[in-house]
Amino acid sequence: MLTHTISLLLQALFAAQLFASPLPSEPRAEVLYDVIVVGSGPAGVIIASKLSENPARNVLLLEGGGPSYWVTGGTERPAWLAGTNLSRVDVPGLYSTIYSNPSTNLLCQNKIRAYGACTIGGNSAINASDFDKYFPTGWKHTDVSAAISRLYATQPSTNNPSKDGIYYEQSGYVKAKQWLVTNGGYTELNINANSAQKTKVFGHPAYDYQNGQRGGPVISYMQTALKRTNFHLQSGTWVQRVVRTGGVATGVVVVSGGVTSTIKLSATGRVILSGGALKSPELLMKSGIGDPAVLTTLSQANQLGGLPSSSWINNTAVGAGLFDNPNTFIELSSPSLVAYNYVYDNPIPADRDLYLNKKSGPYSFAGGSCSFWDTVTHADGTVAGVQGGLGPAGYQDYTNSTTVTMNIYGTSGLKSSGKVVLAGTDYLPGPSGDVYYSNPQDAQDIATFIRRLFDALPADLNPLNLARSSTVAQIVSYITSYNNAYTRGQVNHWSSSCRIGACVDVNTTVIGMKNLHVVDASIVNPLSVNPQFGVMVAAERAWELINKLG
């Protein structure tokens, strides 16, 4: 099933600037860092860049993967991009080709037991009320409003990414507008300009693209940070664990170029884990922080670096509450739909030239024609969020020229969650088996949403893999099955595995530690949208809080 893992994107400039020289095989005693940030996804880039605004701080940003966008030194690309300052990741329309033409350079090969990006840059606007509903004191909307404002000012977004101002491949949008707005009572609006509205709303997707290319923190935050002499980026460096004495972190153990070494903190330094909702809990566990049963297993397997049990910090909240959006594909066909297939090696010549010459056309965006939201209210007054969107073409068994894929998933207010589980000989992180639909209410809510959508379907818009006459009970049975290509249940939007108040405190400090923090999707509760925006807001907010700690 398609996933949504490589999301933050860059512009091609000065690739050589990005890379620090490789770390020495033996750490130099005189090199001490005031901040070590582990992971250069959206949160890691933002928090490292913001903390380096203080010229007195020596900041090191570590990334296990390597280059992706051209600006990071990425050169993987199809032949038709030769002679440009573009890698495959810079081109929005090549987004989905990561599945048809996979890359060993961009994905977390043998590092996590799930689909994910391990590369510089990592993986739409949030409903402001999400913070008031789902976050603790200190993280309510009034607390994060300044962070949101800074993010908007630094990281622009658009719902019309083609530089010529034209919306391309819109047959899905036109048909969905007839279906949802005319028949279903939805309101068409600018999604980002009306972010508080998530009930029966419909519009164009929002992207963090700039000038027809993918944008994101690496272009908007990191390029500024790279001009500072106190900011350092090191790729190809995998952190194994945090070195600590009791509740004080003193450095990190890394492997770079096959050599294991320790990078040290200054006396007042801090380590910030930003590796994502699977990797950060793994690093905490391998640093002797987590469920004592898990720590016992890791200790017996020599995974804790000899840390004695007397130094463990026992906390079952580490890795708990792992969330992902349960996902269903429904194939829709109509004579008025025109499918568009993005290809890696040989685009339609006119579309190729339009992108290369004007950064316009179908390859200037990722292919989703529309997004829509609704809510399901329960008898006790609680609310679950649900979301859908139309892709550019059909999937798996349904790929004719008049078929597109509707992607349906649950968002905020869902009740199911799992945990991060370490398994295999290297004890790599992955999700437990109860992340999706372990609470039957979630399937009921999503099935209710699908039934509502089917009730409004025009006569000439036909679902192919699920009968339009299906009852809610039949839809529940279908979406919770795992024996077909359309209901595998995941989009790899991992979050919520180190929650504020249980795993970290309100300042993002790991409970039981003085100077170890987690700042990434792990601390973000399930949201009404893709967690990317919330993760970036969390990083901006964490900067405020950590900055006050000194």
N, C-alpha and C positions, 0 to 999 in steps of 0.2 A: 504494500500500500504506500502511496505517496506520503512523504513526511515533509515537515517544514523546519529544517534544521539550519540551513545556511542563510541567514537573514540580513546581517549587517554588512554594508557594502561600501566600496571605496572608489575614489577617482585616481587616475594614473599620474603620479608625479614623483620624481626623485626617489626611486626605489632604493638606491644605495643608502639613503639617509637612515632607513629604518633599522638596520641591523647593527647592534653592538658587536664588537669582536667577540669570538668565542670565549667562554670562561676558561681560565687556565685549568690544566689538569689537576693541579693542587691549588686550593684556595690561598690567596695571599692574605696574610694576617692583617695587613693594613687596610684592606678593602672591607669596610663595614657599611651596612646600609641602614638607613633610618626607617625605610619601608620596603618590604618585599611583598609584591603582589603576585599571586600564583594564578595564572590564567588570563589570556588576553581576549576574552569574549567581551561583549558590550559592557558588563559591569566592571571587569578588570581594567579595561582601557579607560573608562571614565574615572574610576576611583584613583588609579595611578596618576592620570593626567592632572586631576584636581589637586591631589596631595603634593604634586611637584610644583604647584604654583608658589609654594613657600621655598625660596631659593636655599634655605638652610637645611632642607630635607634632601637626603640622597636616596632617590627612589629607583628601585629595580622592578621591572615588569618581566616575569618569566612566562614563556609559552613552550609547551611540549612539542607542538606542531611546527610547521614551517610556513613559507609564503603562500598566499592565496591570491589576493588582488594584486594588480600590477604594482601598486604603490608599496606593497610589502615584498616585492621581488618575485611575485608569482608570474610564471611564464607558461603555465599549462594552458593550452588553447587550441582551437581548431585552425586549420590552415587559412581560412578566410579572414582571420584576424592578424595575419602576418603583416608586419610593417606598421602596426598601431601600438599605442601604449595601453593595451587592453589584454587582460587574461580572461579566461572563461568566466571567472567570478565577477568581473566588472560588468558584464553584459546581462541585464535583467532577464532577457528572453532565454538565456541559457540556464536559468535557474533549475528547471525541471529536468534538464539533461544530466544532472548529477546521478539520476536514477537509471536512465537508459545508457549513459556513457559514464560509469562510475570512475572515481578518482581515488587512488590509494594515497595521494598527497594531501587530500582535504579532509578525509574522514578519520575517525578515531580507531584505526586498525589495531586490534589486540590491546586496547586500553580501557574500553568499557564494553559491557555486554548489552549494547543497544546501538541504535543508529544515531550518530552524532558527528559534528564537525570538530576537528582538532586542528585549528589554524588561527592565524591572527585575524580577529574580527568575530570569531565564534559562530552562534546561531541568530498599528492603528491606535489610536488614542484611547486611553483608559477612561472608564466611567469614574468620575470623581467620587461618587458615593461608595465605590468599592473599598476605598481606604476607611471610610467611616463604618462600613458594615463588617469588614473582615480583618482589620488591622488593629493592634492594641494602642493604648494611649502613647503618644509620642510619634505615632505614625498615622494619625488621622489626616483628613484632607487639609485642615488648616496647618498641620505640621509640615506637610509635604508640598504645599502650594508654591513656596519659593523654589523648591527643587524642580517642580514641573515648569515653572516660568523660565528658569535657566536652561532647562532641556530644550524647550521650544525655541528659545533664542539661539541656542548653539546647534541644534540638530533639526533642521527643517524637514518637512514632509510635504507630499503632494498627492492629489488623487488624479492628476493628469500628467503623467511623467514624460510623454512624448514632447520633444522640444518644439515641434510645430503646432502644438496645442490641439491636435486632433486625437479623439478617442478611437482606437483601432479595434477591430474584431469585436464588435458590439452586438452581434445578433443575440447572444445570451442575455445581455443587459436589457435589450428591447423586449425580449420575450418574458424575462423575469419581471420587468416593470408591469407588463400587462397582467401577469399572473398574480404578483404580490400586491401591487399598488391598486390596480383597477379591480381585481377580483377579491383580494385578500385583506384589504383595508390597511395596508402598510403605508407609511409616510416616506416619500423620497426626500432625502436630505444629504447635506454634506456631513459625512460621518464624524470627521475630526472637529468640525465647528459646532457639533451638537453631541459631544461625547457623553453627556449625562443621559441621553436618550438611548435605551437599549431594549425597548419594547415595541415590536412591530415597526421597525425602521429598516430602510433599504437605501443603498447608494453605492458609489464607486469605492473600491478599496483604496486605502491610503498607503503610500510607500515612502520610505526614507531614501528616495532617489534624488540625485542632483545632476542636471545637465545631461539627462538621458542615460546616466550611469548609476550604479548603486552607490548610495551614500552610507553614512553611519558614523559611529564614534571614531573609527580609525582615520577618517578624513576630517571630521569636525573637531575632535578633541586631541587625537594623537599628533596630528601634524603641528599643532601649536606646542605640545609638550616636547616634541623632538627638537625644538629650537632651544630648549633649556639644557644647560650643561649638567644639571643635577638629575636629569631623567635618563634612564637607561633601559633598553629593551633587549632581551636575550631570548632567541627562539631555539628550538631543538633541544630544550632542556626540560626533562621530566622530573618533577618533584616527587620524592618517595615518601617523605614524612616531615613533620615539624620537629625540630630538636627543642626540647624544653627541660627546664629544671623546675619541677613542681608546676606552679601555675604561671611560669614566665617562659615565653618562647625566646630562644637564643639564636635561632637560625633555621635553615632547611637543608635536608639532604637531597642532592640532585644527582641525576645521571645525564651527562652531556657527552656525546661522542664516545659512548661506551665507558666513560670514566666517572666513577662515583666520587663526589666531593661534598663539602659542607659550605654553604654560603652563610655568613654570619651577620647578625644584627648588631647595631650599636647598642649601648647600654639602655637607651630610651626608645629603641626601635619597636616596630610592630610588623607582624605577619598578617596578611589579608588573603584569605582563600577565596578565589573567584573562578574556580574551575567548573562550576555548574552543579546542578542538583544531584548528579550522580558522583562526580569526582570529589567535590568538597567533603561530603560525608565520608567517603573512602579515606581521604587524607586524615580526617579527624580520627577515624578508627585506627588507622595505622600509626597514629601518633599517640595511641593509648587513651583516646577519649571516645566513649561510646558505651554500648550495652556490654556489661561485664561478661556475658556468655560469648559474645562475639570477640571480645578482647582475649578471652581465654583461648579460643580457637586460633586466633592470630598469633598469640604468644607461642603456642605449641608448634606453629608452623614457621617460627622465626621471622615473623613479619613486623615485629615491634622494635627492632633494633636493640633487643636486650633490655628494654624498659621493664623494671620489676613491677609486679602487681601492686606494690605499695604506692607506686607513682601513678597508677591509673586514675583517670577521672571518669567515674561511672555515671553514664547518662543515657537512658534508653531512648531519649528524644532525638539522638543523633541518627539521621537517616530515616526517621519515622515521619509519616504523613505525606510520603511521596505522591505527587499528583501528576496526572496527564489527562488530556481531553479525550474521552472515548469518542471514536470516530466511525462514521459510516459513509460509504459511497453509494449514491443512487444515480444510475445512468438514465438520462432524460433524452428523449428523441422527439423532434418536431420538424416538419418540412421547412419551417422558417429559421431553423438553427443551421449555422455554418461552422463546422468544426475547424480548428486550426491546430496543426501539429508543429511544435517547435522541434527543430532538429539541430544536432551538434555540428555535423560536418558540412552539410550542403543545404543551407537555407534557400528559400525561393529567391532567385537573383534580385528581383526588384526590392524585396524586403531587406535583403542583405545590404544592398547599396543605399537604401534609405537610412538604415542605421549607421553605416560607416560614414556616410557623407553629411548627415544631418542629425544624428542621434535621435531619430524619430522612427515611427512605425511599430510593428508588432514586437520587435526585439527590444524596444525601450521599456517594456514592462513584463512582469512575470506571467501574465496570461489570465489571471482571474478577472472576470468581467464585472462581478458585483459581489457585495457582501450584505447580509441581512441578519437581524437579531430579533429575538423575542424572549419572553419570560414565561415560566410556569409557576403559578402560585399554589401552595399546598394548603390543606385544611387548617394547619396551625399558623398560617400567615407567612411562613418562610417562602423564599423565592429561589428558583433555580434559573440560571441563564442558559440560553441555547443560541447557537449561531449556525449560519449556513453560507454557502457561496457557490458560484458556478465557475468551473474551470473551462479551459479552451477546447477540450476534446474529450472523447470517451475514454474508457479504461478497460483493460483486460479483454473480456469477451464482446464488448460493445464499442467498436471503434469505427463505425461508418461515418460518412461525411455530415450526417445530420444529428449526431449524438454528442452531448457534453456530459460532464460529471458534476453532480451536486455533492458537495462535501458538507456533512452535517456533524456537529459535535456539541457536547455539553461544556459549559464554562463554569462560572461562579455559582456557588450554592450547591454544587454536587456533594454527595455524602461519602463517596468511595475514595479510598486512598490506600496505599501500600507502604512499602519501605524499601530502602536501598539494601540489597543483599550482596555480600562478597562471596564469589564462588570461583571454582577452578583452581588450578595449581598456583596461579599468581594472585588469587583472591581479588579478581576484578569486579567492579561494581555493576550492578544491573538491577532492574525492578523485580520486586516480588510478584507472585502471580495474582494478587488480589487488588491491583491498582484499579482495574476497570470492573464496574458493575458488581462489586462485592456488596454494595447496598442496593437492593432491588429498586429503590425509589429513583435512582438515576436512569435506569432503562425505561421506567414508566414515564419519566419526564421527557426524555428524548423521543420516545415513541409517540407521546402526545403532540409534540412539536411536528413530527413527520406527518401525523394524521391531519393536523390542521393545514399543513402545506398541501397535502393531497386533496383536501376538501376544496381548495381554491384553484386547482389545476385547470387550465383551459382544456377544451376537448381535444385539441391537436397537440398537446404536450403530454407525452406518455412515459411513465417510469417503466424501465425494461427489466430490472432485476428484482423488483418488489411490486406486487400487484397494487394498483391504485385503490382497489376495494379492501385492502388489508385492514383488519381491525387493530386497535391498539395492542391487544394481546398477541396477535400474530406478528406485529411489528417488533414487539419486545422479544419474541422468540427468535426472530430473524437477526436483529442487531446484536444479540448476545451470543450468537453462534460464531464459532471460530473455524468453520470448515469451508469457507469461501473467501474470495479475494476482496470482498467489499465490506467486511465487518471484522477486520482484525483489531480494531479498537484503539489504535494509537496514532498520535501525530508527533510524538517525541517532544512535546512542550513540557519537559520535566521541570517541576517546581516543588516548593513547600517541604523540603526534606530536612530543613534545619530551622524550625520556626521560631520567630521572635517570642521570647517569654519562656521557652522550654529548652531550646538548644543554644540560642544566643540571647543576650539581654537587649534592652531597648537601644543600646549603643552599638549593636552588632558584635559585641564581645562574646566570645565563646564562654558559656557558663563554666566557672571553675578556673578560668584563665584571666590573666591581667592584660595581655597584649597580643592576643590572637583573635582575629575577627573572621567572619564569613560575610561576604558581600556578593551575592549573585542570586540566581533564581531560587536557591535553597531557602532564602528567608522571605520569599514572596508568596503570599497565600493565593489560592486560585482566584483568577480575575475574570471579568466579563469579556475579555478580549485575549488574543495572543499575548503571552506574558512579556514579550520583548520590551514594550513600552514601560511596563511596570518595573522591569529589571533595571532599565536605565534611570527611572525615577528613584528607585531604591539606592542606586549608586550615588546619585547626586545628594540624596538625603543622608546617606552614610558618611559622605564627605563632611557635611556639616557637623555631624555628631562626633566623628573621629577627630576632626580638626579641633574641637573644643577640649578633647582629652589631652591634647598636647603632643 
